[in-house]
């Protein structure tokens, strides 16, 4: 599987940057136009004729800036729809002018500080979403938001988290958070609402209607983000309750929206979200397949991090296990890619059958019980990092089979709906950390993804973060996001009878119809 490089390179996108350096002509008796009007007039041409307004904080600071400056000014703007707000002005300098891209994940939040003048990535970091202590998933948080003061607490937690981590990033680059004038944030619909402090009550209740789909540009301080007083945040729009701005950011960064050939984008997180299409049309859907494929089905499951088993190989003759962990240290648990590898290897070694059931005769010496359920000892007490054996139970396997069946069925249903075969796809793009680690051969072996040439599969990395970055560096990107959103047709899987029928057929390894997976050698 090829891997796309998502890091923006120095000098990229500067043609349409939000940062402009202009000279402000000195006033005279012949031309005594007000300073602000003269500045806006100077900016109109390099900004492509956009209508320019000035933030009040900038207006207040301009007299001092003009007295200390030598005429050339670095101007930072941000906006949409032919209008931009001047959010920062300073005498021209050689250093970076930072913007902050945010991938607003349910579990993990990722930040990227970029130089909006050059396009260079300055620093990246991530932190656990602090709302996690309220509830691990969006459902728990939405219910908590219904309590008195609950919504305000959830908004405060994420606002403070982004602000504090943003300040640390800036400090690591010799900058202040007050130097950050532009923020772009992409997240699922629920996380977007909690960032805004918008009531998410109806997201999970019929008729599943968000409070807001297109929040647009807001003042950072209005939603609890502590950066420059005049700073603006662009919050990616949603398509609906289960299709958020993170997917729109992914479509933007993948370029699938502007290609002739049809391609697919799959993002496995809390849900499995799928988009298929090209420059003329886009079809999207989402389904509950993510937690198991993230490693969340088993007691030893964990997110990708140091000590997580990411690759597994089992000798089909000796049935000896060989693991690769992130960081090369003793195993702590197993992440999503490791779970898929493990299931594929167990199947190829004959240790589980077509139904995903443990085969006792082939698992001799490794079988035990966990809560009176048969379980396989994957890592012994002696070989684990925490002195506890890592077990993979029959219940874990059953959950994985259901999740992989849901994933494959989502893919089959959406392609069938638009009259495509999997072989019609020019590219199969997999987003997120999951996509960066997954071995497509293993995923094909268990029947999770279609049996296509490996060159078809591409790992795109964090497309949500990359899409947010593009908004900071390309003026056109905001308009493109709007066009993408208008182009999408959303398919509701909950009422799709074809989905339910296909799901039952996919609950075998690799499938009840092995002809769909010709490359998989089924053990005899």
QUIRA-V703997 format. One record per residue. RES is the residue in one small letter. SS is DSSP state (a for helix, b for strand, c for the rest). PSI is psi in whole degrees, -180 to 180 (* if undefined). D_LAST is the distance of its C-alpha to the last C-alpha in Angstrom with 1 decimal. Layout:
res=[RES RES]
ss=[SS SS]
psi=[PSI PSI]
d_last=[D_LAST D_LAST]
//
This chain:
res=[x x x x x x x x x x x x x x x x x x x x x x x x x x x x x x x x x x x x x x x x x x x x x x x x x x x x x x x x x x x x x x x x x x x x x x x x x x x x x x x x x x x x x x x x x x x x x x x x x x x x x x x x x x x x x x x x x x x x x x x x x x x x x x x x x x x x x x x x x x x x x x x x x x x x x x x x x x x x x x x x x x x x x x x x x x x x x x x x x x x x x x x x x x x x x x x x x x x x x x x x x x x x x x x x x x x x x x x x x x x x x x x x x x x x x x x x x x x x x x x x x x x x x x x x x x x x x x x x x x x x x x x x x x x x x x x x x x x x x x x x x x x x x x x x x x x x x x x x x x x x x x x x x x x x x x x x x x x x x x x x x x x x x x x x x x x x x x x x x x x x x x x x x x x x x x x x x x x x x x x x x x x x x x x x x x x x x x x x x x x x x x x x x x x x x x x x x x x x x x x x x x x x x x x x x x x x x x x x x x x x x x x x x x x x x x x x x x x x x x x x x x x x x x x x x x x x x x x x x x x x x x x x x x x x x x x x x x x x x x x x x x x x x x x x x x x x x x x x x x x x x x x x x x x x x x x x x x x x x x x x x x x x]
ss=[c b b c c c c c c c c c c a a a c c b b b b b c c c c c c c c c c c a a a a a a a a a a a a c c c c b b b b c a a a a a a a a a a a a a c c c b b b b b b b b b c c b b b b b b b b b c c c c c c b b b b b b b c c c b b b b b b b b c c c c c b b b b b b b b c a a a a c c c c a a a a a a a a c c c c a a a a a a a a a a a a a a a a a a a a a a a c c c c a a a c c b b b b b b c a a a a a a a a c c c c a a a a c c c c c c c c c c c b b b b a a a a c c c c c c c c b b b b c c c c b c c b c a a a a a a a a a a c a a a c c c c b b b b b b c c c b b b b b b c c c c b b b b b b c c a a a a a a a c c c c b c c c c c c b b b b b b b c c c c c c b b b b b c c c c c b c b b c a a a a a a a a a a a a a c c c b c c c c c b c a a a a c c c b b b b c c b b b b b b b c c c c b c c c c c b b b b a a a a a a a a a a a a a a a a a a a a a a a a c c c c a a a c c b b b b b a a a a a a c c a a a a a a c c c c c c c c a a a b b b b b c a a a a a a a a a a a c c a a a a a a a a a a a a b b b c c a a a c a a a a a a a a a c c c c c c c c a a a a c c c c c c c]
psi=[126 156 126 143 113 -10 124 137 153 137 -9 142 8 -19 -35 37 157 -12 129 142 121 157 133 112 141 143 159 172 -31 -27 87 34 143 149 -45 -45 -38 -40 -46 -38 -38 -27 -21 -44 -54 -19 16 30 10 145 125 130 167 129 144 -36 -37 -43 -42 -34 -16 -43 -46 -40 -42 -33 -36 -19 168 23 -46 127 135 119 127 127 164 136 -166 163 39 5 141 147 131 109 -12 135 135 153 142 135 168 -18 177 153 100 147 156 120 139 124 105 81 154 -41 -41 136 129 133 145 124 125 152 112 -11 -43 -19 1 137 122 -43 149 152 171 161 157 133 118 -16 -13 -28 -16 -43 143 -20 172 -32 -48 -38 -38 -41 -39 -34 -18 -16 159 120 -1 -45 -42 -39 -44 -42 -42 -41 -48 -35 -45 -40 -48 -43 -45 -44 -35 -39 -39 -41 -47 -45 -37 -20 11 26 169 150 -21 -8 -9 114 -18 132 139 128 133 128 175 172 -43 -45 -36 -45 -42 -30 -41 -21 23 139 119 11 -48 -4 -35 12 145 137 30 59 119 158 -36 141 -31 79 -28 -140 129 159 132 -44 -21 -20 19 19 125 84 -148 147 -33 2 144 150 130 119 119 140 162 163 -32 -168 -33 16 103 -177 -23 -34 -38 -40 -38 -42 -42 -48 -24 -19 8 -24 -14 14 150 -46 151 134 171 144 126 128 113 112 -127 -38 168 116 133 137 138 143 -165 -155 -18 -27 156 131 137 155 168 147 161 82 -10 -51 -43 -39 -9 2 12 6 -10 154 -27 6 147 163 159 122 176 129 -5 131 120 -22 144 137 137 125 119 -20 -53 -18 35 135 136 128 152 124 155 125 -6 23 177 148 137 -36 -158 136 -179 -45 -34 -38 -43 -44 -46 -48 -42 -43 -38 -39 -47 -28 1 17 -16 154 -170 -26 -1 21 140 138 103 -43 -34 -13 15 133 -14 -5 139 -164 146 113 43 18 135 139 153 132 110 -46 130 166 -41 -31 -6 160 -26 8 9 139 142 119 148 106 169 -34 -39 -44 -42 -41 -41 -44 -41 -41 -43 -34 -41 -43 -51 -38 -38 -46 -44 -41 -44 -39 -39 -36 -36 9 33 151 158 -33 -11 -10 126 -33 145 100 132 122 165 177 -39 -46 -29 -28 -22 139 112 -28 -43 -42 -37 -41 -40 -1 31 -38 160 154 84 162 139 -26 -17 -30 133 129 122 -5 -151 88 -27 -47 -41 -40 -41 -38 -42 -37 -34 -25 -16 119 -35 -20 -38 -41 -36 -41 -43 -42 -41 -46 -41 -24 -19 133 125 130 127 114 -25 -24 17 109 -33 -39 -48 -39 -43 -31 -44 -39 -23 -1 39 161 122 -21 163 -23 92 -16 -20 -15 68 -24 -13 122 104 126 142 *]
d_last=[28.5 32.2 34.7 38.0 41.1 42.8 45.8 49.0 50.9 54.7 56.8 54.2 55.5 59.1 60.5 60.0 60.3 61.8 64.0 67.2 70.1 73.4 77.1 79.4 82.8 85.7 87.8 91.3 94.2 93.1 89.5 89.4 86.2 84.5 82.0 79.0 79.7 80.2 76.9 75.0 76.7 75.5 71.9 71.7 71.2 68.5 66.7 66.6 69.3 67.7 70.2 70.8 71.8 72.5 71.3 74.3 73.3 73.4 76.7 78.1 77.0 78.1 81.8 80.9 78.2 80.7 83.4 81.1 79.2 80.5 79.6 75.9 73.6 69.8 69.0 65.7 65.0 62.3 62.1 60.7 61.9 64.7 66.1 65.8 67.4 68.9 67.5 68.5 71.4 72.3 74.3 72.1 70.2 67.6 65.1 62.0 62.4 59.4 57.3 54.6 51.2 49.4 45.7 46.4 43.1 42.6 41.3 42.5 45.5 45.7 49.0 50.0 53.6 54.4 57.7 58.6 60.9 58.5 55.1 54.1 51.8 53.9 51.7 48.7 47.8 46.0 46.6 45.1 46.5 49.2 48.8 45.6 47.9 49.0 45.5 42.0 41.5 43.7 43.8 45.4 47.8 48.9 49.7 51.6 53.5 55.0 56.9 60.4 60.2 56.4 56.1 58.8 57.0 53.7 55.5 57.4 54.4 52.6 56.0 56.9 53.5 53.6 57.3 56.9 53.8 55.6 58.6 56.7 55.1 58.5 60.1 57.5 58.7 62.4 62.8 63.9 62.1 65.3 64.5 61.5 62.8 59.6 56.4 53.4 50.9 47.6 45.7 44.1 46.6 47.0 47.5 50.0 52.0 52.1 53.4 56.0 57.0 56.3 55.4 51.7 52.1 51.2 48.1 46.0 48.1 48.6 49.4 47.8 50.7 51.2 54.8 54.8 52.5 54.6 56.6 57.5 59.7 61.2 63.4 61.4 63.9 63.7 60.1 60.6 59.5 62.0 62.5 65.6 67.9 67.5 63.8 61.7 58.0 56.0 53.4 50.7 50.8 48.2 47.0 46.5 45.5 41.9 42.4 44.5 46.3 43.5 41.6 44.7 45.1 41.5 42.2 45.4 43.9 40.9 43.4 41.1 44.2 46.0 43.4 43.2 39.4 37.4 35.5 33.9 34.8 32.7 34.3 32.3 34.8 36.0 34.7 32.5 35.1 34.4 36.8 36.3 39.1 41.6 45.4 46.1 44.1 41.9 39.7 38.7 37.0 35.9 33.5 32.6 29.4 31.0 31.4 27.7 27.0 30.0 28.6 30.6 28.1 28.0 30.8 30.0 30.1 32.9 34.2 33.7 36.2 36.8 34.3 31.6 28.1 27.4 24.5 21.5 19.2 16.7 15.8 12.0 13.2 16.4 15.7 19.3 20.6 23.0 25.2 27.8 30.6 33.4 36.3 34.4 35.4 33.8 31.5 33.5 30.8 28.3 29.2 27.4 25.8 24.6 23.1 21.1 20.0 19.1 16.9 15.1 14.6 13.5 10.8 9.6 10.1 8.0 11.6 11.8 9.9 10.7 14.2 14.8 15.2 15.2 12.9 15.8 14.2 12.6 15.9 18.2 21.5 21.3 21.5 24.9 26.7 28.7 31.2 29.4 26.2 23.0 22.9 21.3 23.8 23.3 26.6 28.7 32.3 33.4 31.6 32.5 35.8 37.2 36.3 34.0 30.3 28.3 26.0 23.3 23.3 21.3 24.3 24.0 20.4 21.6 24.4 22.4 20.2 23.4 25.0 22.4 22.4 26.2 26.2 24.1 26.1 29.3 28.5 27.4 30.5 33.0 32.0 31.9 35.3 36.8 35.2 32.9 29.4 27.7 28.2 32.0 32.0 33.7 33.0 30.8 33.0 31.9 34.9 35.7 34.5 31.0 30.9 32.3 29.5 26.4 23.7 22.9 19.5 18.5 20.2 18.5 15.0 15.9 17.7 21.1 22.7 22.4 20.4 23.6 24.7 25.2 28.9 29.3 28.9 32.0 32.9 36.5 37.3 39.8 40.9 43.1 45.1 45.3 46.5 49.2 50.2 50.7 53.1 55.2 55.4 55.6 58.3 56.4 53.2 54.7 55.5 52.0 50.5 52.8 51.8 48.0 48.6 50.5 47.8 45.0 43.8 42.1 39.6 39.4 35.9 37.1 38.4 35.8 34.1 31.6 30.4 29.8 27.9 25.6 25.1 23.4 20.8 20.1 19.3 15.5 13.4 14.1 15.6 15.7 16.1 13.4 15.9 18.1 15.9 15.2 15.2 12.2 9.0 6.4 3.8 0.0]
//
